[in-house]
Amino acid sequence: MLEIKVPSPGESITEVQIATWLVSDGDFVEKDQEIVEIDSDKATLSISAQEDGKIKILIEEGETVKVESIIASIDTSVKGEKKIQESSTKTKDISTETKENSEKIKESEAVKEKIVENKSASKPIETELNISPLAKKLMQANNVSEADFINFMKGYRVGKKDVDFFLSQKDNVKSTTKSWGGTRDSERKKMSTLRLKLSERLVSVKNETAMLTTFNEVNMTPIMEIRKKYKEIFKEKHGISLGFMSFFTKAVTEALNIVPGVNAQIDGNEVVYHNYADIGIAVSSPKGLMVPVVRNAEQMTLAEIELNIKELANKARTNKITIDEMMGGTFTITNGGVFGSMLSTPIINPPQSAILGMHNIVERPIAVNGKVEIHPIMYVAVSYHHRIIDGSESVTFLVNVKEMLENPVKMLFGGNEPVESLLGI
């Protein structure tokens, strides 16, 4: 009997929660097969089988256990059970598979005939497509009808990812014909270790820091014009889209160089100043809020920042992020604008001393050279620890971020005007 113990997910972590068993009790498992996912207060990790055999589950899902606890055992004397089962069902499936293939061929032929009929039909096809106004405008500009979309989707192969996405979303979609509720039922669910730790940290920050927030607004027109002009060339050259986050990250790193106190941390009675910028990017994941860190962002190009953020965000959302990839940040950026937030006061991610909050972009009237013009405006906020950062430093930092976003060329000259840098003034 081989014992399966909980490995240590990282330093200072003493207990974990059994999140999901990926196999059932009594299943035959193979070596290196993932058998269970565990939640720690920092990340979700998976445990693999060390040998082939029959598994016996000892701890149920949702239970909290200590590190090095035994959660299952594998009977390595059981051999080949899975292979025998597969071979016995293989011959049984041959005839049904052949039948299914023939039915699929008939079905595809029927679809082709229907497409031809739809194309020749004079009246439009009735659909239930939920098309946004922007998408409709784009379709009209390119002479694309709803029927074209329906016909295109009929030839689209539905894969595992599509089904997984549907299953994950169907319970969240509210019926348009039925109202929710109507009963007096309630449901209790145990909080995950990650959610519990997140709650503790947020309350700790509010209670133990002298946190203040300063606000400003950014005219996003220059960046939007750059993206519009260069997005296709950028994507073709670097293989990734040019987003807003890379501009904000770059502006933040340059502003941190100008106001190093915002990039510092308190350690006892000392202040630790960092000569580098490890920028945490807050990501909403199925398990809760995670903050993967882009290391030495001050040395990166916009393309490198975009690639790093995309890779880390994908890992966080698929529970593949490691603890090392979330530790050691010196400053954090969070974007509530993706959910429609107009303004907020973000909470500091300890032991950091400040955090930048991005928000949604809305066209607003502003004064430009004495005239009222309509521009896309984003409100930005910096929450900071007043024990280490003065109000003047926080305002100076945010103003520098604003000016570099409104005049991106400044990012190449450390936040200064190009002519002033040339003249050395």
Stockholm file with secondary structure:
# STOCKHOLM 1.0

chainA/1-425         MLEIKVPSPGESITEVQIATWLVSDGDFVEKDQEIVEIDSDKATLSISAQEDGKIKILIEEGETVKVESIIASIDTSVKGEKKIQESSTKTKDISTETKENSEKIKESEAVKEKIVENKSASKPIETELNISPLAKKLMQANNVSEADFINFMKGYRVGKKDVDFFLSQKDNVKSTTKSWGGTRDSERKKMSTLRLKLSERLVSVKNETAMLTTFNEVNMTPIMEIRKKYKEIFKEKHGISLGFMSFFTKAVTEALNIVPGVNAQIDGNEVVYHNYADIGIAVSSPKGLMVPVVRNAEQMTLAEIELNIKELANKARTNKITIDEMMGGTFTITNGGVFGSMLSTPIINPPQSAILGMHNIVERPIAVNGKVEIHPIMYVAVSYHHRIIDGSESVTFLVNVKEMLENPVKMLFGGNEPVESLLGI
#=GR chainA/1-425 SS CEEEECCCCSTTCCEEEEEEESSCTTCEECTTCEEEEEECSSCEEEEECSSSEEEEECSCTTCEEETTCEEEEEETTCCSHHHHHHHHHHHHHHHHHHHHHHHHHHHHHHHHHHHHHHHHCSSCCCCCCCCCHHHHHHHHHTTCCHHHHHHHHHTCCCCHHHHHHHHHHHTTSCCSSSCSCCSCCCCCCCCCHHHHHHHHHHHHHHHHSCEEEEEEEEECHHHHHHHHHHHHHHHHHHSSCCCHHHHHHHHHHHHHHHSGGGGCEEETTEEECCSSCCEEECEEETTEEECCEETTGGGCCHHHHHHHHHHHHHHHHTTCCCSGGGSCCSEEEEEGGGGTCSCCCCCCCTTCSEEEEECCEEEEEEEETTEEEEEEEEEEEEEEETTTSCHHHHHHHHHHHHHHHHSGGGGGGTTSCHHHHHHTC
#=GC SS_cons         CEEEECCCCSTTCCEEEEEEESSCTTCEECTTCEEEEEECSSCEEEEECSSSEEEEECSCTTCEEETTCEEEEEETTCCSHHHHHHHHHHHHHHHHHHHHHHHHHHHHHHHHHHHHHHHHCSSCCCCCCCCCHHHHHHHHHTTCCHHHHHHHHHTCCCCHHHHHHHHHHHTTSCCSSSCSCCSCCCCCCCCCHHHHHHHHHHHHHHHHSCEEEEEEEEECHHHHHHHHHHHHHHHHHHSSCCCHHHHHHHHHHHHHHHSGGGGCEEETTEEECCSSCCEEECEEETTEEECCEETTGGGCCHHHHHHHHHHHHHHHHTTCCCSGGGSCCSEEEEEGGGGTCSCCCCCCCTTCSEEEEECCEEEEEEEETTEEEEEEEEEEEEEEETTTSCHHHHHHHHHHHHHHHHSGGGGGGTTSCHHHHHHTC
//
